Each structure stands twice: as structure tokens, then as C-alpha cells.
Amino acid sequence: MLSLSVVFVVVVALFVAYALSLPIAQTFAIAVVVVGLDLLLRYLYLVWKKQKPRNFLFPDKRLVRLQLIRSLSVLAVIAMGKALWMWIMLVPAQSFDDPAEKADLLARRTYLLQNVTSAHFGPSDLPLYLPEIMRREWTIGTLSMTTAALTNLAYEYPETRADAVRAIRGMIRRMLAKDLRDFEYYYWKEDSLDSLDGPHGHAGYLGHLNWMLAAYRLLGGGDEFTQLNREISAALARRIEESPSHYIETFPGYIFVPDTAAVVASLALSGQLENERYRNAVQKWVAYTRAHLIEPISGVIYPWVNSQGQGYGPPRGSYASWNGFFLPWIDASFAQEQYQVLHKHFVAELPCGAAALREYLPGVHASGDIDSGPVIFGLSTSGSGFVLSSAKRNRDWALYSGLLKTAEGAGFSWNTAEGKRYLLAPIIGDAIVLAMRTSRDWDRRFVTG
């Protein structure tokens, strides 16, 4: 009878391939390599034990049964351990207003304050398996989402505002440092801030930076960055208005809808501070998106826009839920419409009250990418985090708590001396989840003068 370990490796490889939608050739190659290593290790073990290696492929039935019992026992222990972990670490809140929810949010805020707001935070704090340029992009995203989380919490719990203002000031200065500004130079061969009079989009960097500047000013942070906020907003508004589709490029030749949505949200928020000066650009973007960029089957916005202003690409849960974070600041009714179709077509109910977001429409079997994260049985890891924002905004506690169960099942919360975090997520994941969980409107209550 063939070694159970060999059979197990083959079965697991096929299972993982199906779950992650890997190509057959890639699956076969991985299975061959892993099986080969398994057989080599078994052979070396028998040689080391001075046993005859001729039967290591075909052990007797008693050994097979023993292997099976051991394997199932290990799996049972792992399952019970994970269930116990979730029972201990999952937030026991019963509503958005439960004190347990507040305690969990503030503990996660503490972790971000300790680790992201430091002047030394940078690409080296992101996973080293990523290319350097991608780690710079994730650093920008982490700073932006930490700013969003701190601002949300400052409105919800005003006693945290002073610390939030100080932290956001430091993160803006970090965004303006040369290594992060060079993220844009890598693609455009020009500095995004030195070329504000030019036509190029620079949506990826300028959108997030302008968003942070608006947050700082709305929290009553003073005038240190007011002129920069005005200059960037004027440049972005002009580019949005001059573009035939009212979308701008993230990189040369590439228009990602969520990046332009971040730009437009930054204009809407900055407009609160400038007598709605950028309203025309915001309204043009909304009108064009409604009229031309709604994918007809799902009803969500297309993920990408080509140079002719046409939407393309299959509807994606990660992109649609990312848009859902920015849309309420842009157009509340449009945000509500998008949430309804997103919930209808992409939300998946899982056992034990858990929930997740599909990356593609039901019946579409495709793999993930750097934006979606791993797609497991069609479920989007990043999308399931982003959609927490829409669940929170719409007071959908059933979906919100179900998503948190899934996050806990995959992420392993852990209390440290620096605060609470997900052990298996990079720090950008902690920042995104906290920003989504605390999503809310921002207004001028803290602005003076």
C-alpha cells in the first residue's frame, strides 16, 4: 500500500490548487517537488536508522493505520486549539455600542500608535518577500489607513483627538520623506509634488497624502499643512475635470478605480475646509461613474478604466468594497446603492455565523492577485476586510460580526505589550481592519477659524 504521506501530499496539493484556483501545471509542479522531498526525507531517515529502505514506498497496513490515526489526532488537536483561541480572543460585543467593542478598538489603536506613527516606520516593516517598490506602496497605504482609523476614533471618542493630531502630523512628515516620494518617481520619472502643474495623475501617492492632510485639518491640527493641502487639491481637481472620463492614472497607462475614488474623497473632505471649492470635480466624477462605469450584471463599479474612459475587467469584491470605504464621503446615496448590490452578489454566509466577501461573482472560478490577497474557495481576504466599512456604515451588525469571526479564524488576534494585533497579518492589515471597523463621517466640529 502506497505511503500515506505521499497520498496525503498529493491530496493536499490538489485541495490547495482548487481552493486557490492555481493552474494545473503549477499544481502538478508543486506536488512533484513536495512528494520528491517527502520521499527523499523518508529514505534518508531509514538509512540513518540503518533499516532497509526498499519498503519505504510500500509500508505494511499496520503502519498505514498508525500514520492515519496520528494525522487525524494532530488535525483534531489543531482544530480544538483554534476553536479555543477564537472563544478567548473574539470580541464578545453584542452591538456597535457595546463597551467590549470600544475596548477592542482602542487596544488595536494602541498597537498602531506604537508601531506606525514612529518616525522610523517604513518599507522594512513590511513583509520582506515583497519587492522594494511594493513595500513602499504598502507603507503609504499603512500610513493612510492608520490616519483614517485614528481620525474615525477621534470623532467617536474625542478624548483621543490630541494624540491623533500629533500622530497624524508625524505620519504626514513621514509621507513627505524622500524614500516614499520616490515611489512615484519609479513609475513617472518625476516627483509628484514638484509636478503639480503637470497633467500626470499620480493618484496612488497624492490621493492618500491629500486624504491625510484633510484629516489633519479637520481634527483641528492647525495650519502647518494647509497650503500643501490646497495646492494638491487644486491640482487633483483640475486633473479630474480635464480628464474626459474624470478619472486619472495611478501609473502611466493604468487607471485603478479605487485610487481615483480616494482622490475624489480627499477633494470632498478638503472641500469642507474650502467652501466646497472642489465640488464640481466631485460631481463630475460621480455623474460619469454612474452613467458609464457600472458593470451591468453585478451593478458594482468596474475595477479599471481604459484610456477611452471605458470600464473593463470582471467585477471584483475587493475593488468594490474598497470603493465602499470612500464613497460615503463623496455621495451618500451612491454609496448606499453600491452597498446593496455588493451585499446581494458578493456576500457569502459561512457556518457558525461567519461571513466573507466573494472576490468574483458566484460561479466564476479565478485566482487572486496583490490587491485581493489570496482567494480561498472564491472568498477574498482583503475584500472581507474592506467590506467591514460598509457593514459598519449601514449598521449591519450581523454581517459585521460575521466578518470579524472570519477575520479571527484567519488572523489569530494577540494581546501584546504594544496593544492588540493579528499575528498572521502584515501591519497594513491591522491598519485597514481598524479603519474599516471605525468608518464614519467627518465634519468641521474641531475646526476653529
N, C-alpha and C positions, 0 to 999 in steps of 0.2 A: 504493500500500500504506500502511495507516494507520501513523502514527508508532509505533515500537516503544516509546517511553517511555510513550505513552498506554496501549497494550495492557498494558505491564508494570505500570503503576499500578493498572489495573483488576484484573488477575490477583492482584497482591499484596493489594489491598483485600479481595477475595473470600477469599483464603487466610487472612488475618488474622481475618476475620469468622468463618470456620469454626473456626479454632483457638481463638478466644476466645469462641465462642458468642454473638457480638453479634447483636442484632435486625437483620432485613433492612433496615428503614427507616434505622437508624443506619449500617449498612454503605453503603447507597446514598448517603446524605448525605455521608459521609466521602469516598467515591470521587469524587463530583461536585466537591467542593471541591478535592481534590488534583489531579484532572485539569484543572480550570479554572486552577489556579495553574501547573501544568506548561505548559499551552498559552500562558498569558499570558507566562511567562518566556521561552518559545521565541520568541514573537512579538517581544518587546522585544529579545531577542538579535539576531534577524535585522535589525530596524530599526537597532540600534546598528552592525551590520556593513554597513549600507547595502545589504542584499540584499532582493530582492523577497520579501515574506512570503507570497505566495499559495500556495506549495508546502510550507509548514511542517507541514501536516497529512499530506501525502502525498509524502514524500521518495522518491527513487529506490531501487531494490533494493540498489544498492551501499552506500548509506548505512545501510540497514537491516542489512545483513550486518555492517558495521563496528560499528554500535551493539551488535549481538548479541555479537560477539567481545569487545568491550570490557567489556560487562556480565558475561559468563561469566568473563573473566580476573580482574575485580575480585572476583567471588564466590570463585574458586579461591584467590586470594591471601588473602582473609579466612579461608577455611576452613583453609588451611595454617598461617596465623598463629595461629589459635585452637588448632589441634592442637599446635603447638609450645609455646604458652603452657601448655596443660594438662600436657604432658610435663614441663615445667620446674617448675611450681608444685604439681602434685598430690603429696600426701604419699606417699612410697614405702614406707609401712609395710606389713607383711605380717600383722600381728595387732594386737590391742589393746595388747599388751605391748611392741611394737616401740619402740625409742628414738626413731625418727623420728616416731612418733605423739606421744610426750611433747613433743618439741621443737616440733612444730607447735602443740600445745595451749598451751604456755607462751608462745609468740610471740603468739598471739591473746589470751591473758590480759593480756599487757603492753599491748596496744592498748587494751583495755577499761579497765585501770587508769589509763592516761594520759588517756582521753577521757570516761569515765563517772563516775569517782569524784571528779572535781573539784567543788568547791562551786558552780561556775558552770554546771554542766551543767543543761540544761533544755529546754523546748519549742523554743527557737530552734535547737537542734542536730538537730532532726528535719526532714524534708522540708517546705519552706515551702508546697508546693502543698496540704498538708493544712489543714483548718480548725484554728483555735487549740485548740479543745476536744479534737480528735483528737490533736494533738501533745502535749497534756498527758497523755492516756491512754497514748500510746506512750512518753512519758518515764517514767511509772510502770512500764510493762512492761519498759523497758530497765533500770531500777534493780533491779527484781525478778529479772530473768533474769541480770544481772551478779552479783547476790548469790548466786544458785544456782550459777553457774559457779565463782565464787571459793570457795564452800563445798565443792563437789564436789572441786575441785583441792586444797584444803587437807587433805581426808581422804585423797586419793590421794597427795599429795606434802606431808607435814607441814611441810617446810621453808618452805612458802609461807603457813602459817597466820597468823603475826604480821601480815604485810602484809594478808592478807584481813580480819582482825579490824578493823584500822584503816580499811580501805576501806569495809567494811560499816557501821561506825559513822558514817562521813561520809555514806553514801548514805541511811541511816535519817534522819539530821538533814535531808537534802535532801527526803525524802518528807514530813517534818513541816512543811516550809515552806508558807506561805500559798497560793502560786500552785498547788501540787499538791493541797493540801487543798480548794481551791476547785473542783477538777474535780468532786467530788461535790456541792458546793453548787449547781452549774449545773443538775443534774437534780433534786435532792431539796429544794432551798431550805432546807437545814440542814447544819450541819457534822457530818461523820461521827464525829468524836471527841467532840464536845460532846453528841452524842445517843446515846451507848452504851446508855442506859437505855430508849431507844425501840424501836419494832418494826420500823423500816425496815432493809432488808437491807444496803445499801452494800457488796455483795460485791466490786465491782470494785476499790475502794481498800483496804478493810480486810483483804481476803483476802491481797493482796500485801504490805501493810505487816506484817501479823501473821506471814506467812511469813518475812520478812526479820528480824523480831525473834527468832523461834525459831532461825533460822540463826546469828544473832549470839551468842545464849546458848549454843547447842550447841558453838560453836567456842571457848567459854571467854572470851567477851567481857566478862564482868563484869555488874554489877547495874544499870547506868545505865538500861536499858530494861525491867527485869524487871517492875516494877509496871504499866507500859503494856501489856506482853505479856499479863499476867494479866487486866487489865481488858478488853482487846479479845477475848481468848479466851473469857472468861466471857460477854460479850455475844453473840458469834457462836454459841457453843454453845447458849445459851438460845434464840436465834432459830431455829437448826436444829431443836431439839427441839420448839419451839412450832409450827412450820410443819407443816401436815397432810402435806405431801409431803417434808418435811425438806430442802427447797430454799429459798433466799432470793433476793430480787430483786437484780439488778445496778443496774438503773434502774427507776423506777416502772412496773410492769406488764410488765417483761421479766426472765425468768429464763434465763440462759445457763448450760448445764450445766458447761462448763469453769471458769467463775468460782466456782460453788459447790464444785466439786472442789478448787480452790485453797484455798478457805476450810477445807474439811474436812481437807486435807493440812496446813494450818497448825495445826489443832487436834490432829491426830495427832502432829506434831512437838513442839508445845508440851506435849502430854501427857507426853512423855518426861521433861520437866523438872518436872512437877507430879503425879507418882504416878498417871499415866493418868486425870487428873481429867475429861477430856473424852471418855472412851471411849464413853459412852452415846450422845452425839450422833453420833460417827463411825459406830458400829454401826447406828444407826437410818438414817442416810443410805445406807449400803451395802445394808441389807436392803430399803429402799424402791426403790432403784435396780435391784437385781436382780429384784425382784418385778414392777415396774410400768413400767420405762423402757427395756427392751431392745427395740430395733427388730427385728421378727420375721424379716425377710428376711436382713439382714446380721449380726445378732447384736451390733452395737455399740450404745452408749447413744444415745438420741435427742439431737439437738443442743439442743433447747429444751424448756421445761416451761411449760404454761399455768397459769392461776390455780386450775384444778381439780386440779392435780397430774398432768396427763396429758402424756406426751411427744408432740412433734409435729415435723414437718419431715423432709425426706429425710435419710437417713444421710449424714454428711459426713466425709471423710477428715481434714480439718483439725481438726475438733472432736474426733473420736475419737482422733487422735494427740496432741492437746493434753491430753485426759484421761489418755492413757497415760503422760504425764510425771508426773502427780500420783498416780495410782492405787497405785504400789508402796509409797508411804509410808502409804497408807490400808488396803489389803488386798492382800497379795501374790498370793493365789490369784485374786482377781478381776482383777487387773492381767494375770496370765498368760492368763486366758480371753479378755480383751479383745484382747490382742496376737494371739492365734491367729486370731480371726475377722477382725481388721483385716488381718493378713497374707494371709489366704485371699481376701478380697473386694476389697481396695484396693491391694495392692502390684502394681506393673507393672514387668516386666523390660524393659529397653531395650537397644539394640545396644551392643556393646563393653563389656559387663559393667556398664553403668549401670543405675540403678533409680530409681523415683519412686513417689509415692503418688497414687492417683486421688482426686479430690475427691468424685466420686459413684460409685455402683455402675456396673459395665460396662453400656453401653447407654443410660445416662442422659446426655443432652447438655444441660448448663446452664452458665450463666456463673458467675463468681466474685463475691466481694464483699470488703469491707475485711478480713474475718477470714481468708479463704482466700488472698488475694492473687490475681494473675492465674491463671486456669485455662487452661492451654495444652494443646490436644488432650486435654482431660479430666484433665490432671495438675495437682495442687495445689502451688503454690510453697511456701506456708507449711507445708502438711501434710508435704511431703517433707523439711522441716527438722525439724519436731516429731517425726516418727517415728524420727529418729536415736536418741532416748532409748530407745525400746522395743528397737531393734536392739542398742544397747549393753547394756542390762539383760539381754537374752536371749543375749548373746554371739554374735549372728548377724553374723559378720564379712562374709559375702557380701553381705547387704543393706546393712550399714553402709558398706562400701567402695563399693558401687554408688551409694548415695545421695551420697557425697562426690564421686564422679565427676560426677554430675548437678549438684551444687552448684558445682563448679569450672567446669563447662561454662557455667553461667548467671551465675556470680558474679565471676569474674576475681580470684583471690587476688593480693595485692600486699604485698610487704615494704616497710615504711616505717621511718623513724627512731623512730616511736612503737610499732612492733610490726606484726603481720600482720593484714590485714583483707580483706573482699570489697569490691572497688571499686564494684560496681553495687548493693550493698545498703545500706539505711539502717542506722544503728548498732544499732538494735533487732534487725536480722537477725544481725549479728555476735554480739550477746549471746545470742540464742535458740540459734543453732547451737552455740556453745561450751557453753551449759548442757545442751543435749541430748546432745552428744558425750561429756560427762563425767558423765552421770547415774549416781547410785549411792545406796546407803543412807547415812543419817546416824545416828550413835549418840552416847552420852554420854562417849566416851573423853576428851574435852577438858574436861569439866565438873568443877569442883572444888567440894566442899561440898554 
